[in-house]
């Protein structure tokens, strides 16, 4: 029996989640290059949300324009995103994980952290959970196991798909050291350029860099954070869904979009996903918010407090649509659209079933 770590955190990441779900519901697609596309235009203007591993071998990857993907993979299968379907599968996975009675933090539709510090053999448990997910749902998952969230997440991506990587206590920095600096959470393309100008190309080199240099490049607070992350230091706790203060979905447009009908459609899809998350946790939301990012990268948020809390997609969509009409001028390009619910309460409160006169129109601004 493997000894437990002083602190043992697992990160579970469902492999090529959207594409794999499509294979499960339609076995004829198994092994084919599948691209799940964000946006109604599956020909030229959409963006690849997920590519199956068969498609990845041809060079297609997430966030790629569908027009480029079609050049690389003209015979591939191109499917629209189906949020409600993926939410159903996600809920089944999270329910299976929660049955282990561990602290569970779902961080996205296909990712979760588990605190296994009190388990005698965390590695054995995660192997068993991987097997159960395959047997019950047909999905594969990769797992990272370490003493903290940052290292566990990095480890889960180390041997995809269906891999399990264990980083032993004290080996966090050594595990991270050879990885490209751009793989570290919080280090984007511009940060990579800055670091490369100073000869820093790996996470290990970042950990060895002078703190004064990092603070000069990124500011006092972020400089310290980057140095700590590169050293494999992370004391963030597991935050359970009950402790979470909000649920949200965001859609990023890599080419600015001004299509009103597409915005309304995505508001409805995101609202359906939020309903599923609220109901699965037995929560109601009192506040609905939207987030808009414009072509000049200006970002604004607007919120509306409901008269009665809700877990209904129609109410969330109507509230978000009302905020959208108040905030967005028709024809204005957006780079991001998000919908959030917050200010949770228990379901014994009266429920908001419908907001009068707030329907989401198809033919108005």
ABEGO torsion letter per residue (X at the ends): XBBBBABBBBBBBBBGAAAAAAAAABAAABGBBBBBBBEABAAAABBBABBBAAAAAAGBBBGBBAAAAAAABAABBBBBBBAAAAAAAAAAAAAAAAAAGBBBBBABAABBBBBAAABABAAAAAAAAAAAAAAAAGBBBBBBBBABAAAAAAAAAABOBGBBBBBBBGAAAAAAAABBAAABBGBBAAAAAAAAAAGBABAAAAAABBAAAAAAAAEAAAAAAAAAAAAGBBABBBBBAAABABBBBBBBBABBBABAAAAAAAAAAAAAAAAAAAAAAGBBBABBBBBBBBAAGBBBBBBBBBABBBABAAAAAAAAAAAAAAABBBGBBBABBBBBBBGBBBAABBBBABBBGABBBAABX
